Amino acid sequence: MDVHGYLTDYSNDLVFGTDDPATVIDRYHAPGFDMTVDGRVWSRERLIAHAHPVRRNTVSAEVVVRRTLVTGRDFAAVHDLRATTRAGHEVNISVLSLGRIAEDGRIARINQTQLPEST
């Protein structure tokens, strides 16, 4: 698994792709994956539901990966998400991700926490 590619490609495919969000999520995540964002568990169904309004309301987005570290199947990464909404709001979020890669190369577990420098 290319962690850098996951962070950039998954976000781009989910927000701007033409494939159904469920297809995109399944492409990048192993069956039964665990996702926690800022201490809240995100199910596959919650991600799918979240993708629809994000696709409608996002006009531009970029993920800038600052650092990645992969040891065996475990990884850590710091990245920034910069986005603009249809309403003109700018979103700048810095994220720390810790995770595990499944044997098939998809994400088995990911825990993401917004860093204090986010605006």
JOBEL-V115354 format. One line per field, one symbol per residue. burial: 1 if it has 16 or more other C-alpha atoms within 10 Angstrom, else 0. Layout:
burial=???
//
This chain:
burial=10110011111111110000100110011100111100000101000100100010010010101001010001111111111110000001111111111100011111111100000
//
